[in-house]
Amino acid sequence: MDLVPANEISQRTEHEANIYRFRVEIAPSVNRRSLVNSMPFDILLLVFQLLVDIEHRLPWSLSRKIPRYPLTLSHVCTIWRWIVLHSPSLWIRIKFQAGPETINLLKGYVDFHSSQASANPMDIVFGYDIIKGAPEAPSSLSLIQQFAGRIRSLVLRLNLFNGITSNGVLDAATSKAQGELITECLRANNGVLERFALSVLTERPQRVFISSASTDIDRNSLNIYLPHDELENVSSHFTDLWLRGVYFNWESKAYHGLTSLRLDPTHCYSDSDRGAISELQLLNLLASSPRLRSLDVGLFVIRAPNTPDLSPVNLPDLEHLVGEILLLRLVLPGSNDLTLSILGLSDDSFDMSSDAVVKEFFLRAHIVNFYSDHFFRNISDICTMLSFVPRLRNLAISHIDLHDATYNGATHSSLDTLYLLGSCAFGRSILGDMVDKWAIKRLVFWGENYIRLVRDMPRPCYITCNQQALEEEPSDMRISNARLEFVPRVWGGVAPVELFVGSPFE
């Protein structure tokens, strides 16, 4: 082993000391003259606001139980601290999750957050992991009470997986804690609360409807400790409503005058687990909110047998529509650009080209964005849809096997983007044919998609579609006329439909 001379060690130590000294000397001037700190304050504020908004929109699986922004920004330097502490707009959105391990840490944070926001209306996303008996319920309730009277938008996500007894029934103390939390949120913000989202997560659906204190206690309902008239008055101020797991009665004023309505399924195991609403009940809901701009129905819609077709409801302001194909029979869109997402196909015998009502919807609506999840069965279905929607700019597809050997479909004027949002399989040449015939400018691959190698086999062979796989295609099969983008799927992240459509509560 070679020995390092002592004089070289001494020189190295001296050089390291000099480098450290020089870094210390220039650090203050570098910080003052940095590109970021030379930005105008209003630009820095916009950047900070973007960070806060992004954290607010993160799915729960990627969120911190105690939010990072804007408080962390105030610790960077005196300039940033001054901007953060003198900008109430950075503090009007807060997302936090209460539980036994975070309840004490959150008290001081929420108090400081409330004081910094001043008297401004608040947008709050609150997650609550309720354990059996809910011993921390009073403390969790006090966190929300900090913002009493000024909550403009409230998202409540109640996780009851740990509040279920051995026989599958919700623990009484847990049930009471849940009802009291929602009651106080609604009562304290009567007339102020405009956007309300309630998601109740359980292993199996325990409750269906929200009941007031004026009705008899029902173990299959979520009991809110407000008289019926007061509950109706509070909910009548909603403009945006998003429910999952429990729902207001279909006759409630909560569904009147809405601009955004989202009814998520309780579970997706089967139609019975999803929760259901009849066709007539849904029509009445839509008629109560004729100015709807966004409608998302994930519940199973029960169509009454042996009844004539019902007249659709005119929704002239509609811009986003998400649900199964039956919704197209119930809605009459206006002239606004429409983003349409069809999730699933309840009837395997459905034929778009021969269904007059659905065909009329496509011809009437100004569809510019379309997402199909299990709706398209083959390339012919896609071609039929494209022939009805000449204004279409962006097409998204998931769960389809495009195994046609050749593509002989109609051309389309131009598609800005084709999104393949997971579980899409296609032959070697068909994707290139689609790019050419539909003049696709950009291809976005999200999640796991596949290239079919052999078609005529009992068990076809697939490989994962990635940039390398496409580049290794024979030269006459490569995609050369479209820009390719590959986006890996983050487990626990947003669903494909939300990537394409977004959420009304962003």
C-alpha positions in Angstrom: 0.0 0.0 0.0 1.4 3.4 -1.0 1.8 5.9 1.9 0.6 9.5 1.4 3.4 11.9 2.3 2.8 14.1 5.4 3.3 17.3 3.5 0.5 16.4 1.0 -1.9 15.8 3.9 -0.9 19.2 5.3 -1.5 20.9 2.0 -4.9 19.2 1.5 -6.0 20.3 4.9 -4.9 23.8 4.2 -6.8 23.9 0.9 -10.0 22.5 2.4 -9.8 25.2 5.1 -9.4 27.9 2.5 -12.3 26.6 0.4 -14.5 26.5 3.5 -13.5 30.1 4.4 -14.1 31.4 0.9 -17.6 29.8 0.9 -18.5 31.4 4.2 -17.3 34.8 2.9 -19.2 34.8 -0.3 -22.4 33.1 1.0 -24.1 36.3 2.1 -23.6 38.1 -1.3 -24.6 35.0 -3.2 -27.8 34.8 -1.3 -28.6 38.5 -1.8 -27.8 38.3 -5.5 -29.4 34.9 -6.3 -31.8 34.8 -9.2 -34.7 33.8 -7.0 -34.3 36.6 -4.5 -33.9 39.1 -7.3 -37.4 38.4 -8.5 -40.2 40.9 -7.7 -42.1 40.1 -4.6 -45.4 39.6 -6.5 -43.7 36.9 -8.7 -42.3 35.1 -5.6 -45.7 35.2 -4.1 -47.2 33.5 -7.2 -44.6 30.8 -7.0 -45.3 30.3 -3.3 -49.1 30.2 -4.0 -48.5 27.5 -6.6 -46.6 25.3 -4.1 -49.5 25.7 -1.6 -52.1 24.9 -4.2 -50.2 21.8 -5.4 -49.9 20.4 -1.9 -53.6 21.1 -1.4 -54.5 18.9 -4.4 -52.2 16.0 -3.7 -54.0 12.6 -3.2 -54.1 11.5 0.4 -51.6 8.7 -0.2 -49.0 11.3 -1.2 -49.9 14.0 1.4 -48.2 14.8 4.6 -50.4 14.6 7.7 -49.1 18.0 8.7 -48.6 20.2 5.6 -45.2 21.6 4.6 -46.2 24.8 3.0 -46.3 27.7 3.4 -44.6 27.5 6.9 -41.4 25.8 5.5 -41.0 28.7 3.0 -40.7 31.2 5.9 -37.6 29.4 7.2 -35.5 29.9 4.1 -34.4 33.5 4.5 -35.6 36.9 5.8 -37.0 37.9 2.4 -39.1 34.8 2.0 -40.2 35.0 5.7 -41.4 38.6 5.2 -43.4 37.6 2.1 -45.0 34.5 3.7 -45.9 36.2 7.0 -47.5 39.2 5.2 -49.5 37.3 2.6 -52.8 36.0 4.0 -53.6 34.4 0.6 -51.0 31.8 1.3 -52.8 30.7 4.4 -56.4 30.4 3.3 -55.9 26.8 2.1 -55.0 24.1 4.5 -54.9 20.3 4.3 -54.2 18.2 7.4 -55.0 14.8 8.8 -55.9 14.2 12.4 -55.2 11.0 14.3 -53.8 9.8 17.6 -50.2 10.4 16.5 -50.7 14.0 15.1 -53.5 15.6 17.2 -51.1 17.3 19.6 -48.7 18.5 16.9 -51.6 20.0 14.9 -53.0 22.2 17.6 -50.3 24.8 17.5 -50.0 24.6 13.7 -53.7 25.1 13.1 -53.9 28.0 15.6 -51.0 29.8 13.8 -52.4 29.0 10.4 -55.8 30.5 11.4 -54.2 33.7 12.8 -52.1 34.2 9.6 -55.1 33.8 7.4 -56.8 36.7 9.2 -60.5 36.9 8.5 -60.3 35.6 5.0 -62.6 32.7 3.8 -60.9 29.3 4.2 -60.6 26.3 1.9 -60.0 23.3 4.2 -59.3 19.6 3.5 -59.5 17.6 6.7 -58.8 13.9 7.1 -59.8 12.1 10.2 -58.7 8.5 11.0 -61.3 7.6 13.6 -60.3 4.8 15.9 -62.7 2.7 17.9 -64.3 4.8 20.6 -62.8 8.0 19.1 -60.9 9.1 22.2 -59.3 12.0 20.3 -62.7 13.3 18.9 -63.0 16.5 21.1 -59.5 17.6 20.1 -60.1 16.9 16.5 -63.3 18.9 16.6 -61.4 21.8 18.2 -59.1 21.9 15.1 -62.0 22.7 12.8 -63.6 25.2 15.3 -60.5 27.4 14.9 -62.0 28.4 11.5 -65.7 28.6 12.5 -67.7 31.1 10.5 -65.3 31.5 7.6 -65.0 28.1 5.9 -65.9 28.6 2.3 -64.8 25.2 1.0 -64.7 22.0 3.2 -63.5 18.5 2.3 -64.1 16.0 5.0 -62.5 12.5 4.6 -63.5 10.2 7.5 -61.7 6.9 7.7 -63.8 4.5 9.8 -61.9 1.3 9.1 -60.7 1.2 12.7 -64.1 2.1 14.1 -65.9 -1.1 13.2 -66.7 -3.7 15.9 -66.1 -7.4 15.5 -69.6 -8.0 14.2 -69.2 -5.4 11.5 -71.2 -2.6 13.1 -69.9 0.9 13.6 -68.9 1.5 17.2 -71.5 3.8 19.0 -68.9 6.3 20.2 -67.2 6.4 16.8 -70.6 7.0 15.2 -71.4 9.8 17.6 -68.0 11.5 17.0 -68.5 11.3 13.3 -71.9 12.9 13.5 -70.8 15.7 15.9 -67.9 16.6 13.7 -70.0 17.1 10.6 -72.7 18.8 12.7 -70.4 21.5 14.0 -68.8 22.0 10.6 -72.2 22.7 9.1 -73.6 24.7 11.9 -70.6 27.0 12.5 -70.4 27.9 8.8 -74.1 28.3 7.9 -74.4 30.7 5.0 -70.7 30.8 4.4 -70.0 27.2 3.3 -70.4 26.9 -0.5 -68.3 23.9 -1.5 -68.8 20.7 0.6 -67.3 17.3 0.1 -67.9 14.4 2.4 -66.2 11.0 1.9 -66.8 8.2 4.4 -64.5 5.2 4.0 -65.4 1.9 5.5 -64.6 -1.8 4.8 -68.2 -2.2 3.7 -71.0 0.4 3.3 -72.5 1.0 6.7 -74.7 4.0 6.0 -76.5 5.3 3.0 -78.3 8.6 3.8 -77.7 11.6 6.1 -80.6 12.0 8.6 -81.4 15.0 10.8 -82.2 15.3 14.5 -85.8 15.7 13.5 -86.1 12.1 12.2 -86.0 8.8 14.0 -82.5 7.5 14.6 -81.6 4.9 12.0 -78.6 2.7 12.4 -78.2 2.7 8.6 -78.1 6.5 8.4 -75.5 9.1 9.3 -77.1 11.1 12.1 -76.5 14.8 12.0 -77.5 16.7 15.2 -79.3 19.5 13.4 -83.1 19.9 13.1 -84.4 19.1 9.6 -85.1 22.7 8.7 -81.7 23.9 9.8 -79.9 21.1 7.9 -81.9 22.0 4.8 -81.0 25.7 5.2 -77.3 25.0 5.6 -77.2 22.7 2.6 -79.2 25.1 0.4 -76.2 27.4 0.2 -74.0 24.8 -1.5 -72.8 25.5 -5.0 -70.4 22.5 -5.2 -71.2 19.1 -3.7 -69.2 16.0 -3.7 -70.4 12.9 -1.7 -69.0 9.4 -1.3 -70.3 6.7 1.1 -73.2 8.8 2.4 -75.6 11.0 0.6 -78.3 13.6 1.4 -81.8 12.3 0.7 -82.5 12.7 -3.0 -85.2 15.2 -2.2 -82.9 17.4 -0.2 -82.3 21.1 -1.0 -78.6 20.2 -0.9 -79.0 19.4 -4.6 -80.7 22.6 -5.5 -78.8 25.4 -7.4 -75.6 23.5 -7.8 -72.9 24.3 -10.4 -70.9 21.1 -9.6 -72.2 17.7 -8.4 -70.2 14.6 -7.9 -71.6 11.3 -6.5 -68.9 8.8 -6.0 -69.7 5.1 -5.4 -69.3 3.7 -1.9 -67.3 0.7 -3.3 -66.6 -0.7 -6.7 -66.9 -4.4 -5.9 -70.3 -4.7 -7.7 -73.3 -2.6 -8.7 -75.0 -3.3 -5.3 -71.9 -2.1 -3.4 -71.6 1.1 -5.5 -74.8 2.6 -4.2 -77.7 3.3 -6.5 -80.0 6.0 -7.7 -83.0 5.6 -9.9 -83.3 7.2 -13.3 -86.2 9.4 -12.2 -84.5 10.5 -9.0 -81.4 11.5 -11.0 -83.5 13.5 -13.4 -85.2 15.4 -10.5 -81.7 16.2 -9.1 -80.6 17.6 -12.5 -83.8 19.6 -12.9 -83.1 21.2 -9.5 -79.7 22.5 -10.7 -80.1 23.7 -14.3 -76.9 25.7 -14.2 -74.6 22.7 -13.6 -71.2 23.0 -15.2 -69.7 19.8 -13.9 -71.6 16.5 -13.3 -70.0 13.2 -12.2 -72.2 10.2 -11.3 -70.4 7.1 -10.2 -73.5 5.5 -8.6 -75.4 2.7 -10.3 -78.3 4.3 -12.2 -81.4 2.0 -12.1 -83.4 2.2 -15.2 -87.1 1.5 -14.6 -88.3 -1.4 -16.9 -91.2 -1.1 -19.3 -91.3 2.7 -19.1 -91.1 5.2 -22.0 -87.9 7.1 -22.4 -87.9 10.2 -20.1 -87.2 13.6 -21.5 -83.6 14.7 -20.9 -82.9 17.8 -18.7 -81.4 20.8 -20.5 -78.1 21.8 -19.0 -76.9 24.7 -21.1 -73.7 25.5 -19.0 -72.4 21.9 -18.9 -68.6 21.6 -19.4 -67.7 18.3 -17.7 -69.7 15.1 -17.7 -68.5 11.8 -16.2 -70.5 8.6 -15.8 -71.9 5.6 -17.7 -73.5 5.7 -21.1 -77.0 6.0 -19.6 -76.3 9.6 -18.6 -76.3 10.6 -22.2 -80.0 9.8 -22.3 -80.8 12.1 -19.4 -78.8 15.2 -20.3 -79.2 17.8 -23.0 -75.9 19.8 -23.3 -75.6 23.4 -24.5 -73.1 25.0 -26.8 -70.1 25.1 -24.3 -67.0 23.0 -25.1 -67.6 19.7 -23.3 -65.2 17.2 -21.7 -67.0 13.8 -21.7 -65.8 10.7 -19.8 -67.7 7.4 -20.1 -66.7 4.9 -17.5 -67.7 1.3 -18.3 -70.3 -0.2 -20.5 -73.3 -1.7 -18.7 -74.8 -3.3 -21.8 -72.5 -5.4 -24.0 -75.0 -5.3 -26.8 -74.8 -1.5 -27.0 -74.1 -0.2 -30.5 -73.3 3.5 -30.8 -74.1 3.8 -34.5 -77.6 2.4 -34.0 -78.6 4.1 -30.8 -80.5 7.2 -31.9 -80.5 9.0 -28.5 -76.8 8.6 -27.9 -75.9 9.4 -31.5 -78.0 12.6 -31.2 -76.1 13.6 -28.0 -72.7 13.2 -29.7 -73.9 15.2 -32.8 -75.4 18.0 -30.6 -72.7 18.4 -28.0 -69.5 20.4 -28.6 -67.2 17.6 -27.4 -63.5 18.6 -27.4 -62.1 16.1 -24.9 -63.2 12.5 -24.6 -62.1 9.7 -22.2 -63.2 6.1 -22.5 -62.6 3.6 -19.7 -63.9 0.1 -20.7 -66.3 1.9 -23.2 -64.6 1.3 -26.5 -64.3 -2.3 -27.3 -62.4 -2.1 -30.6 -61.0 0.3 -33.2 -64.4 0.4 -35.0 -66.0 1.9 -31.9 -63.4 4.7 -31.8 -63.9 5.4 -35.5 -67.7 5.7 -35.1 -67.3 8.1 -32.2 -64.8 10.2 -34.2 -67.2 10.5 -37.1 -69.7 12.2 -34.7 -67.3 14.7 -33.0 -65.4 16.7 -35.6 -64.3 19.2 -32.9 -62.5 16.6 -30.7 -59.0 17.8 -29.8 -57.9 15.3 -27.1 -58.8 11.6 -26.8 -58.0 9.4 -23.8 -58.4 5.6 -23.6 -57.8 3.0 -20.9 -58.6 -0.8 -20.8 -58.8 -1.7 -24.4 -57.1 -4.2 -26.7 -56.6 -2.8 -30.2 -55.6 -6.1 -31.8 -56.8 -5.3 -35.4 -54.1 -6.3 -37.9 -54.9 -3.4 -40.2 -56.6 -0.1 -39.7 -59.2 0.9 -42.3 -61.2 3.4 -40.3 -62.1 7.0 -41.3 -59.7 9.8 -41.0 -60.0 12.7 -38.5 -59.0 16.2 -39.1 -56.5 16.5 -36.3 -56.1 15.3 -32.7 -53.8 17.3 -30.5 -53.2 14.4 -28.1 -54.0 10.8 -27.7 -53.7 9.6 -24.1 -53.2 5.9 -23.3 -54.0 5.9 -19.6 -53.2 2.3 -18.6 -54.1 -1.2 -19.6 -54.1 -0.5 -23.3 -52.7 -3.1 -25.7 -52.2 -2.7 -29.4 -50.6 -4.4 -32.4 -47.2 -3.3 -33.8 -48.6 -1.3 -36.7 -52.0 0.0 -35.6 -50.7 2.8 -33.4 -48.7 4.3 -36.3 -51.8 4.0 -38.5 -53.9 5.9 -36.0 -51.2 8.6 -35.7 -51.3 9.1 -39.5 -55.0 8.8 -40.1 -56.0 11.0 -37.2 -53.1 13.5 -37.5 -52.1 13.0 -33.8 -49.6 15.5 -32.7 -48.7 14.0 -29.3 -48.9 10.5 -27.7 -48.9 10.3 -23.9 -48.4 6.9 -22.3 -49.4 6.8 -18.6 -49.0 3.7 -16.4 -48.7 0.2 -17.9 -49.5 -0.2 -21.6 -48.6 -3.1 -23.8 -47.5 -4.0 -27.3 -49.0 -7.2 -28.7 -46.3 -9.3 -30.5 -48.3 -12.2 -31.9 -52.0 -12.0 -32.7 -53.0 -15.4 -34.0 -52.2 -17.5 -30.9 -54.3 -18.9 -28.1 -52.3 -16.9 -25.6 -50.9 -13.8 -27.3 -47.5 -12.4 -26.2 -47.2 -8.9 -24.9 -44.3 -6.6 -23.9 -44.5 -3.4 -21.9 -44.8 -0.3 -24.0 -41.9 2.1 -23.3 -39.7 4.4 -25.3 -37.1 1.7 -25.9 -39.7 -0.8 -27.2 -41.0 1.7 -29.7 -37.6 2.8 -30.9 -36.7 -0.9 -31.6 -39.6 -1.3 -34.0 -38.8 -1.9 -37.7 -38.3 1.4 -39.5 -41.6 1.1 -41.4 -43.5 0.7 -38.1 -42.0 3.5 -36.0 -44.0 6.5 -34.9 -42.3 9.5 -36.5 -45.1 12.1 -36.8 -46.0 12.5 -33.1 -44.2 13.6 -30.0 -44.0 10.7 -27.4 -44.3 11.2 -23.7 -44.1 8.5 -21.0 -45.5 9.2 -17.5 -44.9 6.5 -14.9 -47.8 5.7 -12.6 -47.5 6.6 -9.0 -49.3 4.0 -6.8 -51.8 5.7 -4.6 -51.8 8.8 -6.9 -54.7 10.3 -8.9 -57.0 8.1 -11.0 -56.7 8.3 -14.8 -60.0 10.2 -15.1 -58.8 12.9 -12.7 -55.6 13.2 -14.8 -57.7 13.9 -17.8 -60.7 15.8 -16.3 -59.4 17.2 -13.1 -61.4 17.7 -9.9 -64.0 20.5 -9.2 -62.5 20.9 -5.8 -59.0 21.8 -7.0 
